[in-house]
């Protein structure tokens, strides 16, 4: 089968299209014929070695497709099922093996591209808005990168929860996308001081929660956007890792809370996985949540997909089509 392999960490040029054997099934696993694979920042972190994997490895953690075979005793899925996952190693390939309990059913009328594009970012938006800080009517939140793939989904889910939403974006075009998704205010951070705008819009109080996927460029200023005892949710680092923090700073800025969550800890059981993925895929299928797939690439163009994502000029999801 064809796959994108990393033999040495580094830039996008390290992504090599290779021929490798179809993966063999282990206990409790399913073999999935991949129809679409999502491209995510965590893939870049793996490619560069920021998050270390044993070399060589096939990149990618998010896929949708059809079950082609299952190990003896597997009951969660069956051959022919339409499935998706955000917990695979090796999604940038024609086939991948996945622990069967980590596969979720894809609605019959939902395209594989949409399912693959929504799994990681959709469930991330779900846990952020439903669990890390369970938004409710009247809550205020600041969402950085509000027009990006995950940011736009988080805006929509925050809207479903009844929150008042402020989103930061880099251009007027992205501001329109954030407003269309449901943001009450889109703050163009290249033209406005987002701290001053948040304080103005909240009458000086600050927001209940900041959802920060950007990292070093926004983190410290984001703390100044919080009300006393508010929560900073640092869930990404697109601009680079945040420096070590003296906890006294949280005290000085109003007894703030800080968390650095990851998806795997919020889908640690099949019950929780089915809840989150079920909500996300059902909302997509019904149209309650809209997904923006900005670009599609053949598998051989994975390096270009990484360049485009790293440029931070995209405003939607990127998918590979093996």
N, C-alpha and C positions, 0 to 999 in steps of 0.2 A: 504494500500500500504506500501511497504518498503521504509524507508528513513533514512538518517544519521542526527541525532539530537544532538545538543549541549545543555545540561541542566546546565552545569557549565563550565566557561571558563578555559583554561589551555592547557596542552599538548595534543598530538595526542590521548592519551588514553581517552580523553573526547568525542571522536566521537563514538556515540552509534548507532548501527543498531536497528531501532524500527519499529513497526507496527503502523501506524497512518491512520486516515480516508483520503480518497482521497479529495483534496482541493475543496471547493465549489467556483463556479464562482461568481464574483462581476461584477458591471457595467463596460462595455468596456473591458472585459477580455476574454482570450481564455485558455482552458485547453489543455495542451500539454502532450502527452505520450512521456517521455524522452527516447531517444535511446542512447544518450551519453552526459556526462557532463564534462566540462573542470575543471582541478585543477589548481588553481592560488594562488599567494602569498597573494592576498587580502583575500582569504579564511582562510589562516593562521592568518592574522591580526584579522579577525572576531573570529576565534576559541580561540585565546589567550586573546581577550578583548582589544587589541590595538585599533581596531575600534569597538566601542560598538554597540551591537544589544540587543534588549529586549530578555531575556531568558524565556523559551527555544526557540530555533530556528532551522530550517532545513538549513544546510549550502549549499553554492554554488550559483554562479551568472551567470553561462554560460552553455547553453544547446542547443541541437538540437533534433528534433523529429517530430512527426506528430500531427496536430491539431485534437483533439477528440471532442471538443464542443466549442461553442462560446456563449457569452451573446447576448441577443436581441439587434439589432441595430449595431452590429459589422460589418464593411465593409472591414477592412484591410486584414483579412484572412478568410478562410472558412474551414469547416470540411474536413479533408483529405489532407490539404496543408502540404508540407514539409517546416519546418521553423527552424530558429535558433534565439538565443537572447544572449545578454551579460548583460541583465538588469532584471534578475529574482531573487527573493528571494526563495531559496529552490530547487536548481538544483540537489542536491544529493538525488534524489528520483525517484520513478517510474513515478510520475506525478507532474506537477507544473502548477500554474496559472500565466499568464503573461499579462500585459496590451497589448492589441492587436496591438497598434501602435508601440510597441517596438519589434515586431516580423518581421523578414525579410525572403524573400523566399530563399530556398536552391536550386541551380541548380539540374536538374533531375539526372545527372550522378555523382554528388558529394556525397561521402559517409557522413553519419551523423557524424561519428567520426571526419572527417576532418573539417566539418562545426563547430562542437562544439569546436574543438581545436583551430580554427582560429578566432573566433569572438572577444574575448576580446583582445588577443595579436595582432591579425591582425589589428583591428581597432585602437588599441593603436599605433602600428607602422605607420599606415596611418596618424593619426592626428599629430604625432610627425614630420613626414617627409613632410607632405603636408600643415600643418597649423601652428603648434607652431613655427617652423622655416621652411618655405617652401623651401626646398632644390632645388637648380638649378645647372645646369652644371657649374663646376668650384668651387663650394663650397667645403669646407673641414669639415669633422665631425669626432668626436671621439665617439664611441659607446662602452660603458662598457658592459661586459657580452655578447659579440658579438656572442657566440655560443649557448646561451640559447634559449628558445622557442621564446620569444619576440625579443631578440637581433638579432637572425638570420633572422627573418622576417623584422626587421628594416634595417638590412644590405641590404637585397634584394630590399626593396623599395627605399632606398637611392641610390642603383645602378640604378634603373629605373629612378630616378630623375637626374642622371648624376653626382653625387657628388663623391669626392675622400674620401675614407672611411678608417679610422683607427679603429681597434677593439681590445679591451683588452680581454684576456682569461687567464686561469690558467694553461693549459697544452698544449703540442704539438698536442695532439689529437684534442683538441678544436680549436687550431689554424688552423688545416686543415679544420674543419667544417666552421670556419669563412671565410677562403679564398674561399672555395667552394661556399659559399653564395654570394660572391662578394666583400669581404673586400680587399682593396689594400694592406694593411699591418695588420698583426696580431701580437700584442704585448703581449708576455707572461709575465704578471706582476709579477709572482713569480720568474722570472729570470732577468727581465729588469725593470728599472725605467721608467714608462710610460710617465712621464713628459719630461724626457730627450729625450726619443725616439720621442715624438711628436714634440718637438722643433727641433730635428735633421732633421726629415722628412719634416718639413715645412720651413727649413732654418731660424729658430728662430722666425718666425711670429706667430705661434700658429694656432689653428683651429677656424673656424667661430662659431661652436656650439658643445657643449658636451652634449650627451644624457646619463644621469646617473641614472641607476635603482638600484645601489648598496647602495648608501647612505654614512654612516659615514666613511667607509673605503676608499672612493675614492673622496669624495666631495671637500675637501679643495685643494688637489693636482690637481683636475680637473680644478679649477679656474686658476691655473698656466698654463694650456694648451691652454687657450683662447687668441685669439688676442684682441687688444683693441676694446671695444664695442662689443665683442662677447657675446653669450648667453649660460648660464648654464641652461639646462633643467633637473631638478631633478624630475624624474617621478616615483621613487621607492625607497625602503629603505631595500633591502634584508639583508644588514649587520647591520641594526639598524638606528634609526632616527638621522638626523643631528642636532647638537646643535644650539641654537639660534645664529643668525648672526648679527653683527654690520654692517649696510649698508655701513659704511665708508670703509670696506674692499673691496667692489666692486669698489669704487672710486680709492683706492690705486692700484688695480690690472689692471686698464685700463678702467674705466668707463663701467664696465661689467653690463650685464643684467642677472636677475635670475627669473625663473618661476618654480612653483610647480603645474603642471597641473594634471587633472584627466579626464578620458574618458567621464564621464557623461556630462561634460560641452562642449564636442565636438560632442555629439550626442543628443543635447537637443531638436532638432526638428526631425520629421519623414523624412523630406527632407534630412537633413544632415546624419541621420542614414542610409538611403537607399543608399546615395552616398558612404559612407565609406564601409559599408558592401557589397554593390554591387561590388565595385572595388575589395575588398579582395576575395570574393567568386568566382568572375569571373576569377581573376588571378590564383587562385588555380585550378579551373576547366580547364583552358587553359594550365596550366603548367608554366605560366610566373613566378609564385611564388611557391616555393617548401616548403611544410610543413613537419617537422620531428616529428612524434609521437613516442616518445621513449618507453613509457610503457603504458599498458592498465591494468586496475584492475576491478574486480567485485566490486559492491557497498560495500560489506561487508569489503573490504580491503582499505577503504578510509583512515584509520589511517596510514597504510603503505605508501600510496601515499603521505601523508603529511610529513612523516619522510624522504622519498626519496627527496622530493622537498626542504625541509629545509637543507638537507645535502649539497646542492649546488654541487652535483656530477652528476646531470643530464644535458643532452645537447639537450633537446627537450621537447615536450609537454607531459604531463601526462593526461590521460582521465579515467573516471569511466564509466562503462557499467552497468546500472541498470538491 
